[in-house]
Amino acid sequence: MRGLTDEEPTAAHGALQAAITAVAVLAALGLFMAACATGGTGARDEGPAHADAVAGAGADTDAGAAPSPAPNASDTYKRVDAVSLVKSDPKVSATVKRDLKPCVGDEYPLDVSYGDLTGGVAKDIVVNVLTCADAVGVGSYVYRAEDGRYENVFKAEESPVYAEIDRGDLMVTKQVYDKSDPVSNPSGENVITYSWSAGRFVQTAYHHTDYGSSVGGEPTPVPSDSAG
């Protein structure tokens, strides 16, 4: 009788474990079938993992991984009110200020870009003032952050003109017109490149293209600019 008493709980315990296992399998199978029915998977809904995210996760687990470098101050910029900047600038001509008006609503004809031209502690600002009718450049300016404010360090107001940042240099394009040329059809263009040196912009390259003329024509003289 003693042996029979010892064996009965063992058999009952085994039957209970089998029942629990069967219920767990059925529950897992039900969840799997529900997921298949909806067609959704977490990875697909959220998109595939990006390679840089995967690489970052691996780097975090490396014992000797170096922390990411902090961003340089010159790699950041603060958006400015370019309209107020131009209108309050004593170096901008009265004509440009007078004609700087919204084209539609409160949209002013300005092209504003930020970049590193002078090696300052903040991004430099290049502002092009355009006409509303045909987007012709009437003034180009470069502002450099100095002592908590922006200082005009370059201007070109010989219309049509347009300035932009090209691999750390300032590139200024000026359309060239003969007396009979319409605004839409200039005779050529001058492209002048400036680099920052000793506290001012210095011309480092000049290229003239004569539209519709044979190669080797006489270049148009470069008009003088104010470089601060």
WOZI-V310056 format. One record per backbone hydrogen bond with DSSP energy under -1.0 kcal/mol. NH is the residue of the N-H (numbers start at 1). CO is the residue of the C=O. E is the energy in kcal/mol with one decimal. If there is no record, write none. Layout:
# WOZI-V310056
nh;co;e
NH;CO;E
NH;CO;E
This chain:
# WOZI-V310056
nh;co;e
5;1;-2.0
6;2;-1.7
7;3;-1.4
8;4;-1.4
11;7;-2.0
12;8;-2.1
13;9;-2.6
14;10;-2.1
15;11;-2.0
16;12;-2.0
17;13;-2.1
18;14;-2.0
19;15;-1.8
20;16;-2.2
21;17;-2.5
22;18;-2.1
23;19;-2.2
24;20;-2.2
25;21;-2.2
26;22;-2.2
27;23;-2.3
28;24;-2.5
29;25;-2.4
30;26;-2.2
31;27;-2.1
32;28;-2.2
33;29;-2.2
34;30;-2.1
35;31;-2.2
36;32;-2.0
37;33;-2.1
38;34;-1.8
39;35;-1.2
45;41;-2.6
46;42;-2.0
54;50;-2.2
55;51;-2.5
56;52;-2.2
57;53;-2.2
58;54;-2.0
59;55;-2.2
60;56;-1.9
65;62;-1.0
75;72;-1.8
76;73;-1.3
82;80;-1.3
85;81;-2.1
86;82;-2.4
87;83;-2.6
88;84;-1.8
89;86;-1.3
92;89;-1.3
97;93;-2.0
98;94;-2.4
99;95;-2.1
101;99;-1.5
103;107;-3.2
107;104;-2.4
110;108;-2.2
111;128;-2.3
113;126;-2.3
115;124;-2.1
124;115;-3.0
125;143;-2.4
126;113;-2.9
127;141;-2.7
128;111;-2.7
129;139;-3.2
130;109;-2.9
131;136;-1.1
135;131;-1.1
138;129;-3.1
139;129;-1.2
140;156;-2.5
141;127;-2.5
142;154;-2.0
143;125;-2.9
144;151;-2.8
146;149;-3.8
149;146;-1.4
151;144;-3.2
153;142;-2.6
155;226;-2.8
156;140;-2.0
159;157;-1.2
161;137;-1.3
162;173;-1.9
164;171;-2.1
166;169;-3.1
169;166;-1.7
170;194;-2.5
171;164;-3.0
172;192;-3.1
173;162;-3.2
174;190;-2.8
175;160;-1.2
176;188;-3.4
181;178;-1.4
185;182;-1.6
187;176;-2.1
188;176;-1.6
189;209;-2.3
190;174;-2.9
191;207;-3.2
192;172;-2.9
193;205;-2.4
194;170;-3.0
195;202;-2.5
197;200;-3.4
200;197;-1.1
202;195;-3.1
204;193;-3.0
205;193;-1.4
207;191;-2.4
209;189;-2.8
211;187;-1.8
213;210;-1.4
226;155;-1.4
